Amino acid sequence: MMVALCPMFGCRRNAPAPVSPNSVVSASAPLVMFTDVTEKAGIAFQHENGATGKKYMPETMSGGGGFIDFDGDGWLDTVLINGGSLPPSEKPQRPVVNLYRNNHDGTFTDVSQKVEAKGAFYGMGVAVGDYDNDGWEDLYITGIPQGRLLHNVSDGKGGRKFVDVTTPSGIIDKGWSASAAWLDYDRDSKLDLFVTRYVEWSPEKEQGGFYSVDGTHRSYQRPQSFKGQACRLYHNLGHGVFEDVTQKAGFMNAPNTKALGVAVCDYDGDGYPDIFVANDTEPNQLWHNQGDGTFKEIAQESGIALSGEGTARAGMGIDTADVTQTGRFDALITNFSGEQLSLYRRDNSGLFLDVSARSGVGIATQTYLGFGAFFFDFDLDGWQDIFVTNGHIHDDIAKRDSSVAYREPSLLFQNRGQGNFADVSRLCGVALTIPRVGRAAAFGDFDNDGAPDILIVTNEGKPALLHNENRTGNNWIRLILQGTRSNRDGIGARVRVTVGAQTQTFEVKSGSSYLSASDRRLLVGLGKAERAERIEIRWSSGKVQSVEGVNRRETRRIVEE
């Protein structure tokens, strides 16, 4: 049953206003430029997919990463996930988890030696969250044949390191895991873990069949060639121990999931986090939190399971945000080439409608194969924009279809303030248009200058750290939430920021995009406003807290009262 949105905050609707001319990027004088600073920053990572010509399916799907402040100094560090060999080999090879510490001057230092990940495994994605509420961010790494839980501890020398606590934690997540997210689904102040599962894969199953696109050469298998797997939910019992509650919570009711992306959002405002899942060639899922430890799958009745044409697409990355400043959250899902980006908008009745075509993102994404994607306010005008990284899965696709390339440019869509978007990719720097085999995509303000930067992880290539050079003159505030009765990270908190006649709504979250971890701090664009008049926070504990008057370009840490 649908619940009225956000009763704790009321349901006042703010009419969207047009974007001011000062925030629009023009071809003659671009006000926002993204520049590739990867080499200058000292990030020398090279992703390895382990390809040997056997066309094992995981090879073309890997390449995860994101941002984490692992040493608690207020500056975002970078974590990049390597693939390796298939099947995973115990022979010496490059680390799966690669950690780069932020030097506070635009550069990073490789400190991967500070990460312990036991046993051979093929890395996929990453989720960041302080699962034991000790004030230090921990890591969960997805992959094959099992994910890894890495605990952030003191290195005994005044610094920090990660130790592998997978076995004692009870998270024995065997199979092919893709994306993951931390959430407090039962609101007990301890972060639980949701892990997407893709398909039942093994080299033996891969070798058991021959798939070819051109009828001659071996190609990567289709998802339809494998049986799907149910996603997994692990309940945090405290003291570093987790319980697999997948069956108890109801997720085994949809075993053939083929899930790649996950976004957590309390879409109906009832105070309990719900789970959006992007599925590959299967209907997407929306797991409604029943508030009693169980979830009900309601994507079909909610309108988000299929495309506007009523078909299941090849879902990869996913995110949610309040795009129209109504307090209702839209959802985006990236898909295969020829399928367009899906953008679902929730109407007054509570149904999600596919508005891809009329919003301006449909035709622009028609020929691209999207993976990582997210909402963020790149120009700080107070409206959530869209970034998508693209890249095909077949390295020889151009030989069969001249309209599709293996390496593809990224796409940046500017929110024009009425729920419509304009493709401004070519206006915001050549770094966006460079063809890449994009997989993970995350955002974060790595140099703390108040503008969100972009991290792209490529398959069998170098990452791209794109610096946001923002000359709009728009203002911003940064909010860092710290729970006391809620989980310390503040994950699950709903935040409403009032700036003049407009109100923006956010949720503090983990996960989203594809194999990625973005900046958990809330960077709120103010446009030309000098301050945010009011901030309302509904913590996951249910506590409602208000803060009056945060001035422009201020970073404010808000501790739950």
Buried (B, 14 or more C-beta within 10 A) or exposed (E): EBBEBBEEBEEEEBEBBEBBEEBBBEEEEBBBBBBBBBEEBBBEBEBBBBBEEEBBBBBBBBBBBBBBBBBEEEBBBBBBBBBBBBBBEEEEBEBBBBBBBBEEEBBBEBBBEBBBBEEBBBBBBBBBBBBBBEEBBBBBBBBBBBBBBBBBBEEEEEEBBBBBBBEEBBBEBEBBBBBBBBBBBBBBBBBBBBBBBBBEBBEEBBEEEEBEBEEEEEBBBEBEBBEBBBBBBBBBBEEBBBBBBBEEBBBEEBEEBBBBBBBBBBBBBBBBBBBBBBBBBBBBBBBBBBEEBBBBBBBEBBBBBBBBEEEBBBBBBBBBBBBBBBBBBBBBBBBBBBBBBBBBBBEEEBBBBBBBEBBBBBEBBEBBBBBBBBBBBBBBBBBBBBBBBBBBBBBEBBEEBEEBBBBBBBBBBBBBBBBBBBBBBBBBBEBBBBEBBBBBBBBBBBBBBBBBBBBBBBBBBBBBBBBBBBEBEBBBBBBBBBBBEBBBBBBBBBBBBBBBEBBBBBBBBBBBBBBBBBBBBBBBBBBBBEBBEBBBBBBBBEBEBEBEEBEBEBBBEBEBE
